């Protein structure tokens, strides 16, 4: 009976994969391309690990690599809950299945896919890199199986423990952080590779000595221990891995039992007490200006907090705007002017302001009858953006300056950041009216089909225009740094850049307002296609 359940669930996984690829040619092409890239990268990693065979510190490399793999398996269900349909066991709640056979079946289904194959390639390469002798290879076979099972069991246990969260709106919002994790991870890997390239693999040894006792890296540590003829240590490391696997399966089975037997929120009576249904008055909205400006600001800030696509764009911009200058400063190759990258990334959020409204823009359009109404609407959106961007750009600039210990340049960099931010707000308001496009609410695409050209013109054309509009402040900054005695005037750039940024923002909003009021039907049509 167990074998029948296992085979059925595995076939179900294959059917879900096949049917998903049948939905569209684009999805099928994307899957094939990603599979080729992942497998090619895995094969290169396999060859690279084998090439490092015999290196003095290869054992530290493989245990750390295995630990990173396990960490990836643990966090992937949190940030990409829709990547595997079988991660949600509540879809099987109506079937007469016991937890133990279901655990075996889902564990077997977890081994189907590109991720397990990629992990298997890296584990095989790690085993070959550290194994010396027949006994080590024999233990290596067991170690590879155990490490792979621990990785997939860890992913299943994390998903089962958080499935209620992952299937809710807050869970979908959590997936927004995937861009942040990826961006930080890439920079950390880049920073670590540079450090290792300059000082060698020897500095990994102390960390590797600790990690080799943490499952599933302890399984690969056992292979190295057998190669060193430390059979007692190898047995202890394998025992740790087996114990971790058993514990993970037990935790997973416990969560499965609760999910299969306990009611969810849809079967519980809603709380209808009037006191809990009323919203608490006051709070941050009280600090906003009165009238339409404050209303527009509150609506825009709520989009940032609640709308998944808007939140994803903001999180990515905030992360990259901080990562680029800070990591370059840590590597010793950065410049204090890299801090302007934060203002540039955040200024992009002014572009396509009406696209985040989607078809609901008709409610905004009904409140705009004159160019002044359009100006107040755009001004409120710009002020909402400044509530976040001004303090954040200032923080990034001060942090970068402190890390590089280049305090004399702080005023001019702040002034340049403010001028660039103002120019992007001005061009963003104009392109929002001239080149609006729709943002699909479902899926990962940020542009509706057929509107990619509009998005490119809006964003990249606006960025080039913003750079040109900032050229007077850029020219003054160059003069201050080139002309003899110009350093004494560097402090002037802070008020100059702030005043220029405010002026150019006001001018951009004034120019964009009449076009917005005149193109309301066209804007509504453009943003309603998603």
C-alpha atoms as one frame of an Amber mdcrd trajectory, in Angstrom:
protein
   0.000   0.000   0.000   2.855   2.381   0.886   4.540   1.721  -2.439   1.302
   2.534  -4.260   0.990   5.859  -2.398   4.619   6.727  -3.116   4.280   5.963
  -6.811   1.026   7.893  -7.035   2.479  11.007  -5.386   5.594  10.872  -7.584
   3.418  10.566 -10.686   1.329  13.457  -9.361   4.478  15.581  -9.079   5.448
  14.724 -12.657   1.927  15.478 -13.889   1.899  18.865 -12.164   5.221  19.687
 -13.757   4.100  18.553 -17.215   0.745  20.341 -17.056   2.412  23.516 -15.856
   4.681  23.503 -18.890   1.670  23.074 -21.180   0.138  26.365 -20.068   2.207
  28.505 -22.405   5.170  28.345 -24.714   6.891  31.118 -22.784   6.707  29.205
 -19.530   7.998  26.071 -21.251  10.912  27.990 -22.806  11.728  29.629 -19.470
  11.739  26.250 -17.695  13.976  24.633 -20.317  16.366  27.583 -20.308  16.556
  27.649 -16.495  17.079  23.882 -16.405  19.939  24.110 -18.905  21.582  26.958
 -17.002  21.228  25.255 -13.605  22.494  21.904 -14.834  25.377  23.529 -16.711
  26.329  25.456 -13.584  26.035  22.271 -11.512  28.250  20.377 -13.966  30.859
  23.145 -13.827  30.766  23.072 -10.035  31.195  19.287 -10.147  34.262  19.596
 -12.366  35.642  22.429 -10.244  35.350  20.406  -7.044  37.001  17.429  -8.662
  39.812  19.712  -9.888  40.384  20.838  -6.269  40.908  17.237  -5.171  44.079
  17.034  -3.114  44.038  20.691  -2.034  45.069  21.170   1.573  41.790  22.837
   2.594  39.295  21.172   0.264  37.588  19.504   3.242  36.636  22.929   4.650
  35.302  23.988   1.260  33.002  20.969   0.825  31.500  21.107   4.317  30.786
  24.827   3.972  29.314  24.248   0.518  27.019  21.558   1.935  25.953  23.874
   4.751  25.104  26.617   2.238  23.081  24.107   0.210  21.103  23.122   3.305
  20.467  26.780   4.131  19.173  27.325   0.616  16.800  24.375   0.932  15.547
  25.760   4.242  14.729  29.265   3.015  13.486  28.493  -0.495   9.999  27.382
   0.637   9.619  30.667   2.521  10.471  32.915  -0.405   9.185  30.787  -3.293
   6.178  28.897  -1.896   4.670  28.462  -5.352   7.720  26.742  -6.780   6.473
  23.251  -5.839   2.764  22.476  -5.758   3.313  19.436  -3.506   4.780  21.586
  -0.711   1.235  22.289   0.491   0.002  19.087   2.169  -3.371  20.659   3.017
  -4.433  19.902  -0.559  -4.431  16.228   0.432  -6.442  16.731   3.622  -9.608
  15.144   2.211  -7.813  11.927   1.275  -7.670   8.956   3.730  -3.889   9.053
   4.175  -1.874   8.344   7.310   1.049  10.642   8.121   3.809   8.011   7.962
   3.071   6.710   4.414   2.411  10.292   3.312   5.809  11.390   4.621   7.540
   8.655   2.612   5.582   9.534  -0.512   6.228  13.282  -0.251   9.898  12.677
   0.533  10.210  10.616  -2.643   8.375  13.306  -4.623  10.802  15.893  -3.259
  13.626  14.137  -5.099  12.009  14.924  -8.461  13.088  18.213  -9.987  15.982
  20.395 -11.019  16.868  21.417  -7.458  17.531  17.885  -6.189  19.567  17.082
  -9.314  21.671  20.223  -8.858  22.221  19.349  -5.204  23.162  15.791  -6.141
  25.802  17.034  -8.587  27.403  19.237  -5.942  27.330  16.491  -3.320  28.926
  13.998  -5.717  31.635  16.512  -6.597  32.250  17.201  -2.918  32.539  13.487
  -2.147  34.997  12.865  -4.977  37.059  15.876  -3.852  37.642  14.556  -0.319
  37.406  10.750  -0.700  40.658   8.754  -0.748  40.422   4.998  -0.707  37.708
   2.421  -1.198  36.269   2.814   2.302  35.927   6.571   1.846  34.070   6.098
  -1.447  31.744   3.562   0.168  30.973   5.991   2.980  30.659   8.713   0.357
  27.746   6.940  -1.289  25.922   6.818   2.037  26.886  10.420   2.804  25.509
  11.728  -0.492  22.171   9.982   0.067  21.917  11.161   3.672  22.864  14.759
   2.870  20.340  14.929   0.018  17.574  13.474   2.190  18.351  15.910   5.008
  18.116  18.838   2.557  14.734  17.840   1.148  13.384  16.859   4.578  14.474
  20.236   5.929  12.611  22.025   3.133   9.485  19.932   3.764   9.579  20.499
   7.505   9.967  24.270   7.095   7.148  24.378   4.536   4.805  22.282   6.691
   5.518  24.391   9.771   4.746  27.626   7.904   2.126  26.526   5.379  -0.645
  28.589   6.978   1.543  31.654   6.655   2.737  30.863   3.144  -0.789  30.452
   1.777  -1.979  33.758   3.271  -1.539  37.299   2.012   1.294  37.867   4.453
   2.973  34.760   3.114   2.777  36.126  -0.408   4.232  39.358   0.903   7.102
  37.348   2.399   8.019  36.210  -1.101   8.738  39.869  -1.852  11.892  39.547
   0.237  13.306  37.014  -2.227  14.763  39.858  -4.259  16.448  41.211  -1.154
  17.858  37.799  -0.206  19.168  37.192  -3.715  20.716  40.652  -3.963  22.441
  40.343  -0.588  23.493  36.766  -1.324  25.137  37.722  -4.616  27.052  40.532
  -2.958  28.112  38.302  -0.047  29.364  35.633  -2.461  31.204  38.259  -4.486
  32.757  39.754  -1.366  33.744  36.336  -0.042  35.254  35.296  -3.375  37.409
  38.413  -3.453  38.579  37.857   0.098  39.393  34.219  -0.628  41.185  35.179
  -3.823  43.441  37.541  -1.902  44.133  35.412   1.180  43.504  31.838   0.014
  41.355  29.017   1.375  43.287  28.712   4.610  40.959  31.134   6.426  38.062
  28.704   5.871  39.665  26.059   8.056  38.494  27.374  11.474  34.890  27.711
  10.280  35.060  24.332   8.560  36.183  22.658  11.784  32.901  23.739  13.391
  30.572  23.213  10.426  31.771  19.641   9.821  29.837  18.656  12.956  26.575
  20.233  11.776  24.232  18.080   9.642  24.127  17.611   6.691  27.706  18.901
   6.350  28.710  16.265   8.916  27.990  13.570   6.306  30.680  15.019   4.026
  32.896  15.469   7.057  32.576  11.733   7.656  33.974  11.032   4.178  37.035
  13.144   4.939  37.423  11.499   8.343  37.454   8.033   6.754  40.070   9.255
   4.285  42.153  10.298   7.297  41.491   6.875   8.911  39.572   8.485  11.780
  36.822   5.888  11.766  35.392   6.755  15.183  34.944  10.414  14.236  33.398
   9.375  10.911  30.893   7.126  12.694  29.928   9.991  15.030  29.464  12.374
  12.120  27.286   9.899  10.228  25.285   9.281  13.394  24.677  13.026  13.717
  23.404  13.169  10.151  21.108  10.178  10.635  19.814  11.656  13.886  19.102
  14.975  12.173  17.224  13.196   9.382  15.109  11.244  11.863  14.382  14.385
  13.872  13.379  16.364  10.781  11.061  13.606   9.597   9.495  13.400  13.068
   8.920  17.168  13.154   7.540  17.067   9.636   5.196  14.177  10.497   3.972
  16.060  13.565   3.116  19.140  11.524   1.424  16.947   8.910  -0.745  15.347
  11.577  -1.841  18.726  12.917  -2.506  20.071   9.412  -4.599  17.020   8.512
  -6.664  17.000  11.697  -7.026  20.606  12.872  -9.489  23.133  11.388  -8.223
  26.146   9.481  -9.498  29.707   9.621 -12.249  29.067   7.058 -14.063  26.692
   9.431 -13.916  28.928  12.485 -16.542  31.494  13.364 -15.414  35.011  12.576
 -15.003  37.442  15.403 -17.730  40.020  14.973 -17.294  41.993  18.170 -17.798
  45.662  17.307 -14.854  46.708  19.405 -12.482  44.582  17.363 -13.913  45.560
  14.008 -13.390  49.242  14.550 -10.122  50.702  13.365  -8.040  52.519  15.900
  -8.088  56.223  15.105  -4.974  58.287  14.920  -1.524  56.912  14.240   0.952
  58.087  11.566  -1.795  59.416   9.206  -2.334  62.242  11.695   1.109  63.593
  10.752   0.186  63.978   7.071  -1.040  67.288   5.613  -4.756  67.989   5.533
  -6.837  67.866   2.376  -6.182  65.994  -0.822  -2.408  66.038  -0.413  -2.544
  64.046   2.804  -5.091  61.626   1.352  -2.924  60.953  -1.690   0.167  60.482
   0.478  -1.643  58.008   2.738  -2.922  56.040  -0.254   0.563  55.878  -1.812
   2.168  54.764   1.444  -0.489  52.073   1.853   0.386  50.794  -1.625   4.000
  50.487  -0.513   2.983  48.540   2.592   0.199  46.348   1.204   0.491  45.890
  -2.571   2.847  42.942  -3.287   4.216  44.296  -6.581   4.788  47.795  -5.193
   6.374  46.365  -2.072   8.648  44.135  -4.175   9.871  47.128  -6.180  10.530
  49.152  -3.021  12.314  46.338  -1.197  14.552  45.688  -4.189  15.394  49.377
  -4.603  16.087  49.847  -0.895  18.316  46.774  -0.809  20.335  47.486  -3.948
  20.622  51.169  -3.074  22.329  50.158   0.178  24.243  47.095  -0.998  26.135
  48.675  -3.912  27.837  51.521  -2.000  28.299  49.616   1.268  29.795  46.455
  -0.237  32.083  48.454  -2.499  33.239  50.370   0.565  33.867  47.095   2.416
  35.941  45.811  -0.482  38.071  48.945  -0.409  37.302  49.766  -4.052  34.342
  52.060  -3.500  33.888  55.795  -3.761  31.761  58.051  -1.614  29.914  59.053
  -4.786  28.496  55.524  -5.000  26.077  56.690  -2.299  24.170  58.547  -5.037
  23.127  55.101  -6.267  20.573  54.981  -3.442  18.889  58.187  -4.613  18.846
  56.868  -8.177  17.291  53.510  -7.245  14.633  55.115  -5.059  13.852  57.811
  -7.600  12.824  55.072 -10.048   9.747  54.485  -7.878   8.289  57.763  -9.191
   8.056  56.282 -12.667   4.729  54.796 -13.781   2.894  56.129 -10.739  -0.522
  55.334 -12.191   0.387  51.776 -13.165   0.198  50.632  -9.527  -3.458  51.794
  -9.440  -4.382  49.372 -12.282  -8.057  49.616 -13.304  -8.854  51.360  -9.991
  -7.298  54.482 -11.522 -10.807  55.410 -12.685 -11.578  56.482  -9.107  -8.590
  58.814  -9.168  -9.511  60.068 -12.639 -12.998  61.076 -11.481 -11.459  63.440
  -8.926  -9.289  65.249 -11.496 -11.015  67.940 -13.543  -8.328  70.603 -13.840
  -4.569  70.819 -14.171  -4.441  72.003 -10.549  -6.147  68.781  -9.398  -3.594
  66.768 -11.349  -0.774  68.830  -9.827  -2.021  68.164  -6.276  -2.334  64.435
  -7.080   1.222  64.232  -8.428   2.556  66.394  -5.594   1.014  64.072  -2.991
   2.590  61.034  -4.642   5.980  62.752  -4.814   5.799  63.785  -1.146   4.898
  60.223  -0.128   7.969  59.013  -1.965  10.138  61.667  -0.298   8.992  60.497
   3.149  10.997  57.322   2.512  13.675  58.376   0.061  15.056  61.496   1.750
  15.996  59.911   5.103  17.119  56.677   3.436  19.349  58.394   0.871  20.810
  60.515   3.669  21.450  57.432   5.810  23.190  55.579   2.976  25.343  58.610
   2.198  26.409  59.099   5.818  27.076  55.372   6.255  29.190  55.174   3.096
  31.111  58.308   4.080  31.802  56.889   7.541  33.025  53.569   6.135  35.409
  55.353   3.751  36.309  58.008   6.363  35.850  60.755   3.762  33.858  63.270
   5.798  34.961  66.408   3.873  33.001  65.157   0.840  29.781  64.508   2.743
  28.105  67.881   1.917  28.757  67.643  -1.812  27.613  64.009  -2.043  24.420
  64.815  -0.145  23.766  67.780  -2.407  24.371  65.680  -5.500  22.028  62.961
  -4.188  19.259  65.487  -3.507  19.648  67.041  -6.959  19.531  63.617  -8.648
  16.480  62.622  -6.599  14.684  65.828  -7.560  15.476  65.303 -11.239  14.117
  61.759 -11.103  10.928  62.918  -9.400  10.445  65.501 -12.148  11.033  63.099
 -15.031   9.065  60.363 -13.259   5.994  62.585 -13.008   6.196  63.477 -16.700
   6.765  59.906 -17.928   3.958  58.652 -15.671   1.577  60.816 -17.689   3.192
  60.272 -21.086   4.183  56.576 -20.992   1.935  54.756 -18.482   1.778  50.960
 -18.562  -0.055  48.233 -16.669   1.452  46.073 -13.909  -0.110  42.572 -13.843
  -1.377  41.632 -10.392  -0.750  37.911 -10.884   2.550  36.229 -11.668   6.038
  37.686 -11.619   5.820  39.941 -14.666   5.934  43.662 -13.978   4.768  44.739
 -17.433   1.622  43.673 -19.279   2.130  41.957 -22.659   2.600  44.432 -25.478
   3.747  47.269 -23.204   7.410  46.367 -22.764   8.486  49.162 -25.100   6.557
  51.702 -23.033   8.267  50.497 -19.872  11.717  50.777 -21.430  11.033  54.277
 -22.745   9.564  55.381 -19.432  12.322  54.097 -17.174  15.512  54.364 -19.207
  14.474  57.489 -21.088  13.555  59.092 -17.793  16.840  58.077 -16.177  18.872
  59.598 -19.022  16.773  62.771 -18.819  17.271  62.910 -15.043  21.039  62.646
 -15.493  20.946  65.523 -17.992  18.789  67.619 -15.659  21.302  67.009 -12.859
  24.221  68.120 -15.024  24.471  71.668 -13.538  25.055  70.282 -10.044  27.360
  67.607 -11.458  29.362  70.318 -13.241  29.708  72.342 -10.047  30.823  69.193
  -8.173  33.509  68.527 -10.798  34.653  72.155 -10.582  34.939  71.947  -6.801
  37.131  68.853  -7.057  39.298  70.046  -9.964  39.887  73.747  -9.452  42.549
  74.715  -6.946  40.949  76.028  -3.784  37.563  74.628  -4.754  37.448  72.379
  -1.685  36.623  75.363   0.468  33.352  75.718  -1.459  32.289  72.068  -1.202
  29.872  72.854   1.636  27.869  75.075  -0.755  26.850  71.992  -2.738  24.544
  70.746   0.028  22.117  73.717   0.023  22.650  74.164  -3.720  21.773  70.546
  -4.494  18.778  70.579  -2.143  17.432  73.829  -3.624  18.022  72.645  -7.176
  16.328  69.307  -6.472  13.277  71.021  -4.952  13.054  73.500  -7.831  13.350
  70.897 -10.568  10.773  68.703  -8.814   8.303  71.610  -8.665   8.907  72.415
 -12.334   8.490  68.780 -13.369   5.213  68.442 -11.484   3.926  71.678 -13.020
   4.780  70.479 -16.540   3.309  67.007 -15.972   0.038  68.192 -14.444  -1.631
  69.585 -17.640  -0.618  66.485 -19.606  -2.023  64.238 -16.876  -5.356  66.086
 -16.839  -5.604  65.945 -20.644  -4.742  62.228 -20.948  -6.906  60.640 -18.231
  -8.776  58.276 -20.622  -5.550  57.175 -22.294  -3.881  56.600 -18.918  -6.840
  54.556 -17.671  -6.764  52.385 -20.791  -3.012  51.837 -20.519  -2.998  50.850
 -16.834  -6.044  48.577 -17.058  -4.523  45.928 -19.323  -3.028  43.875 -16.484
